[in-house]
């Protein structure tokens, strides 16, 4: 656990009364948390020095006030708090603030300390650029999405279902947020038919884009040794960077983060006409005798090629375990209608990690029209959903009108002929009620 003290994004007073008040708060919280085994690190604040150096405060306020803020920063975050951490904990590291070296996302400073990189999102950079600007430690980055429709229905009547409606603007606190989601969507997807499709595509885009960014950071080990994405949850129903919404519904991003940040994950990168597969391991011992299976999948016909090979995952590392000539594997002219599915399995045959790879984003793919067939087995507390499709159904989203229901998986790629079983659990599910289960995939949105 990286633990910030609760200071962020504004200058703070440094008079004796305020510092005495802060001391009480800091001592209380150090004592409260210091015996937690999960606590690894103390951080004085979030982006206070960033604001002092880069947010124009020196132009907005008199010079003597800005100077006092700079001096007060040192008193509070470089003197008082670290002294208290040493006195009342003494076992963990402390930094004055994050990012440690104020850099405002400048890639020239990425070679040391931690970075808040908002080139993605505020900087309008495409997702694929993130692999070219790896920091040593990414302590803040993210991308927004709307929550799913059942959450939106909790605060917005149907006549407010638009990006520029009064209600939707109130529930969006980033000044350019809705327009940025739309801009990125125009880069990667066909125009959605309606607001509900827009919301769904936005969830998928956030999940797949953030997966691409985080995986690049894991592949970049040992140069890049950490990724803390912004943010995990919400404190009200809102359009935000979260991966879990206010009601506990997992967005596509949370499923992707679960998989890409697993202790052992499979990664893939297309570079210099080589399709390279990586084992990304946080285990402290080697994982040997794994099987890598790689399938070339035609969107209409299913699996057309398959390769299997024994591989080992080296402890605490990122390494290439298999490399293909990409042109031989899938020629350029076939890449709009074929994908690669790969997975690692252990010696017992259990899948450890699965990675689907598409050569293009959906607006450049020839996704087929297809119907996802569903069957549901109903039981109190659990519905078991079986999915099948004769052709590729990309990013299949299973939905049920129950807040906070847990899905074993969601937003999945269903390849031709595949049978996929998803379990939905919630104490609110009743076999007798047969709450409606619906599905949607990308090709149905345009």
C-alpha positions, 0 to 999 in steps of 0.5 A: 500500500502506497499511503498518501497523507491527505493533502493534494493539489492546493497550497497549504498554510504553514503558521504555528496553529495549522502545523500543530493541528496537522501534527495531531492528525499525522501522529494519529494516522501513523499510529492507526496504520503503522502495524498494517503489514500491507503498508509499504510507503508514506507520501506527504501529498499529491501534486502540491509541488506540481501546482506550485511549479507548473500550474500558474499560481505564481501569476495568479497571486502576489509574489510574496504569497507564492514565496510563502507557499514555497517556504511553507511546503518545506516546513510541512512536507520536508520537515514536520511530516518526515520527522513524525514518520521517523519518530512514530514508524521508523520502518518505512520510506517517506517521500515529500510528494508525488511526483517526487520531482515536479515534472508536469508530464515532461518525458525528458524527466521520466528517467528518474523518480515517479511520474504523473503522465497525463499525455494520455487523456489531457495531452490527447496522445493516442493509447499506442504512444504510451509504450514509447514514453515509459517512466521509471515509475508511473504513479498516476495516469488514467482515462475516463469513461461513463459508468454503465447504463444502469448507474446512469439510470439512477441519476438521469432520466432518459431526456438527459441522455446526451453529452451536453445535457444539464444532468450529464454535465453536472456528473462530469467534473473534468472540464473537457471530459465528455468531448475528450471521450468523444474525440478518442472514440472517433479515433478508434471506433465507428460512430455509435448509433445512440447514447447507450451504445456510446456509453458501452463503447466508452467502457470498452475503449477505456478498458482496452486502452488502459490495458495497452498502456499498463502492459507496456509498462510491465513489458518495460521492466526493469526500466519501468518498475511500477504502475498506479493507475488513476483511479479505482472507485468513485464516491458518487455516481459520475463520469470518471477515471474509475475502474469500479463505479459508485455502486460497485459495478466493474467497468471493462477496465477493472477486468482488464487490470485484474488480468494484466496486473496478475502475478503472472501475465502474458504480454504481446508486442508487435515491433519491427515485424515481429510479434513478441510474446512475453511472460510478465512475472512478479513471482519470486521463483521461476514458473517452469514447464508452462505451455504457450498456445498461440492461435490465429483466428479468422473472424468468420471461420475460427481457428486457422493456425495453432502453435504450442511450445513449452516456455518458462517464466523467469522470476520477477522479470519481463522476458520474450519467450516466443517471437513470430514473423508477423508477416508470415503469421498473418499477412498485412492484407488479412489483418483486418479480419484475423486476430491472435488468441494466446494463453499460458497454461500450467503443467496441469493444463489450467490456463494461467493467463490469456491474451487476445491481440488485434492488429487494428482498433475496431474502426479498421476491422472487418467485424462480422455481423453475428448473433450471440446465443445465450442460455441461463441457468438460474439459482438463488445467488448465482446465474450461470450464463453460456455464450456462443457465436458462429462468428467473432463477437468482440467485447461481448458485454453481459448485463443484468439490472442488479447493482453491484452484481459480480461477473466472473468475466465480462467484455470478452472476445467470443471467437467462432464456435467458442463456448464461454461460461460466465457466472453472475453472483449477488445475494439479490439474484433469485431463481424464481425472478429470472432477472433479464440477462442481455448481451451486446457486442461491438458490431451491434453498435454501428 
